């Protein structure tokens, strides 16, 4: 039972980070039908910018929580500017092109960001400083630390705030109108270009937050660190129903739980043939299963066809 509770905690922590990144995927796809495969690299840039700030200010005398907060703000601002520029220069000129063109551009942008990050920060792994108390707390026989509690709490607050933004503000209404039909939305006074840019900026802030939390949870950063979380977050978005914000959250949390429980029990289930290092197969096994049995995802929301 202790192992089960521990794996559930681990799964919720990882799933929370997947959910934040998956929201960026599903928001962009819901509005312009683009899978932004560079989104995982935005997470990576956020983590590396945060590491840079923390490293530069290591001797400033600031407490760990203040360093973490400051680095998070700088990382979010940097990623928001980065995603705004990417959308404006790489995706906007291809908005009327066949869908394959922006998709290939997104893949190219992913590789470009990885290469630039490797040049700027070098390819070696960098330890992320421990900024929060690391003593574990007992939770029904399992353990949880301050960083994990913070990840779960901050994610819940941010996701609730995003839902309130989407469903209760003028910008949120403009986003939903643009997703439904950009031409009609424009006739009603909505400016689709500004809405799309705002969507990319918000998604970048969420990815940066996930990147910093990923660094805090795993204790290291590197220029390729965003690829696998980005791919799994895309899997989570498809799992929950891409184009559906609630589905992205559900998909992220469920995927994290499936991975964690699979990693905890895969050895017993396979008689020791497979170990916990094979946990990544679960994400893609789930993706194949969902695409085969329920292509629209668990919550079943389809993106409206363009006029």
N, C-alpha and C positions, 0 to 999 in steps of 0.2 A: 504493500500500500504506500509506503514511503517513496518508493521509486516512482510509482504512478503519479503522486502529488508533485514530486520534483519535476517530472517530465512535463506535467501540465503547466507548471510555472514557467519552465524554460520555453515551452511552446507558445504560451501567451506573450512572453517577452519578444521572441523572434517574430511571431505573427503580428504584433503591434507595429513593428518596423516595416514588415512587408505591407501592411495595410496602408501606412503613410505613403509609401512609394506607389502602391497600386492605385491610390486615389489620383495621383498625377497622371498615370496612364489612362485611367478611365475618363477623367475630365477632358483631356485633350482628344481622346478618341470620340467621346460623345459629341463634341462640337465640330471637329473637322475630319473625323474618320481617319486619323493618323495614329499609327503605333510609333511613339517616339522612343526608339531603341537607344537613344542617347540619354535617357532619363536615369539609368543606373549610374552613368558617369557623372551626372550632376550630384548624386549622392556621394560619389568618390571625391569630387572637388570640395564639397562641403566638409567632409571629414578631414581632408588634407589642409584646407584653410584653417579649420579649427585647431588642428595640430600645430600649424605654424604660429598662430596667435598664442597658444598655450606655451610653446617653446620659447618664443621671443619674450614673453612676460613672466617666465618661470621665476626670475629673481626679483620680481617687482614687489613681493611681500603681500600680494593679494591672496585672500583665502581661496581654497580650491573651488568652492561653489561660485565665487565671483569670476574666477578665470574661466570656468566652464560656461557661465552665462554670457560673458563678454565674447568668448570665442564662438558661441552659438549665434549671437547676433551678427557678428562679422561674417560668419559662414553663410548665414541665410541671405544677407545683403549681397554677397558676392555671387551666390548661385542665382538669385533673382535677376541680377544684371546679366549674368551669363545666359540664362534661358531666354531672357528678353531679346538679346542680341541674336541667339541661335534662331529663334522664331522669325525675327525680322529679316535676317540675311539668308538663312538656309531654307526655311519652310514657306514663308509668305510668297516668294516668287513662283513656287511650284503648286500653289493652291488650286489652280485650274488644270494642272497637268494630270496625266493618268496616274492612278494610285501607286503604281510601281515606282515612279520617280521619287516622290517624297520618302517612300519606304527605304529605298536604296540610299538616299541622302541621309536618313536617320542613322543607318548602319555606318555610313562613312563618317558621320559626325561623332559617333561613338568611338571609332578607332582614332579619329583626330584628337579627341579629348584625352584619350588614354595616352597617346604619344606625347602630347603637350605636357601632360602631368608627369610623365616619365622624365621628360627633359627638365622640367622645373624642379621637381622634388626628388629626382633620381629613382631608380627601380627597386631599391632595397626596402624591406619592411622597417617601419619606424614604430617603436613602442609609444603608445599613447599614455601619458602620465596618469596615475591614479589621483583623481581630484576629489573624490568623495570617500567617506569612511567605508572601508571594505569588510568590516566584521559582519559575519552572517547572522541572521535572525532565524530562530526555529519557527516553523510553520507546519504544525501537524506532522512532525517528523521529518519534513523537508527543510531546506534552507533557502532564504532569499536575502539579498543584500540591498543596500540603499540605492545603488544604481538601477537595479531591476525594479524596485518600487517606484523610482522616479520615472523610468521608461513607461511603466504601465499607467501611472497617474497623468503624466504629461500627454501621452498619446490619447487617453480618454478625453481629456479637456480639449485638446486640439481638434479631435474628430468631432466632438459635440459643437465646438465653435464653427467648424467648417460647414456642418449641416445647417446650423443657424444662418450662416452667411448665404448658403445656396438657396434656402427656402424662405428666408425672411428679410432679405435686403433687395435693394434695387439692382445691384450688380448680379446677385443670384438669379433674379428674374430675367435679367438680360442674358445671362448664360444659358438658362433653360430655354428661352425663346430662340436664341441662336442655334442651340442644339436641335431644336425642333424644325426650324426652317429659317436659315439665315437671310434669305431674300425677303420673306414676309416680315421678319424682325427688323430689317433695315427700313422697310416702308413704315414701320410703327415708331421709328425714331431711334432704334438701337444701332450702335456703330459696331459691326461685327469685328473689325480689325482691333479695336480697343478691347473688346470682350475676349478675343482670342489671346491677345497679349497678356491680359490680366490672368487668364487661365494658366498660361505658361508660367507666369511669375508666381502665382499661388502654388502650383505644382512644384516649382523649384524650391520654395520655402519649406514645403513638406519633405522633399527629398533631402535637403540640407539638414533638417532636424533629424531625419532617420539616419543620415550619415554620421552625425555627431553621436547619436545614441549607439550606433553600431560600434564606433570607435571606443566609447566608454565601456560597452558591454564586453567586447572581445580584446581590447587592449592593444591594438595595432592598426596601422593604416598603410596603404600601398596603392600604387596607381591602377592596379587591376581589381581592386576590392569591390568595385561597383557592378561588375559584370554579372556575377552569379545572383546577388540580391535583386538586381534589376530584372533578370530573367525570371526569377521566382515570383517577384511582385507582378510581373506580367501574367504569369501563370495564375496567381491569386485573383487578378482582375478578371481573367477569363473564367476561372472557377466560380466566382460569385456572380458573374454576368457583366461583361464589359459594357460600359455606358451607364452602369447603375452604381451610384456612390455607396449605397448601403451594401450592395453586393461586393464591392471592393474591400470593404471592412470585414465582412463575413468571410470572404474568400481568404484574406490575409490571415485572420485568426485561425481559421480551420486548417489552412496549409501549415502554419506554424505548429499547431497541435499534432497534425498527422506526421510531420517530420520528427518532432520530439518524441512522440510515442513510438514511432517506428524505430528511431535510433535506440530507444530504451529496451525494446523487446525483439528487435530483429535477430539478435543472436540466439535467443531462445526459440524463436519461430523457425529458424533455419538450421537448428542444431549446431550452431557455431560456425557455419560456413560463411555467413556474412556478419560483419561487425558494424558498429555505429558509424564508421567512416563511409558507409554506403547510404547514409540518410538522404543524400541528394537525389537518389533515384525516385523517392516518393513524390517529389514535386512534379516530375515529368510523367510519372505513372498516372498521377491524378489528372494532369492535363490531357493525356491521351484518352483516359476513361471519360472525362467530361465531354471532350470534343466528339467522342464516339456516341455517347448515350444522350447527352443533353447539350448540344452546341451553344445554346443561348445562355448557359450557366445556371446556377442554382436558383437565382431569383427571377430568371427568365425574361429580363427586360431587353428588348431589341432597340437598337438605335434607329430613329426614324429615317426613312429613305429621303434623299435629297430630291427636291423638285427639279 
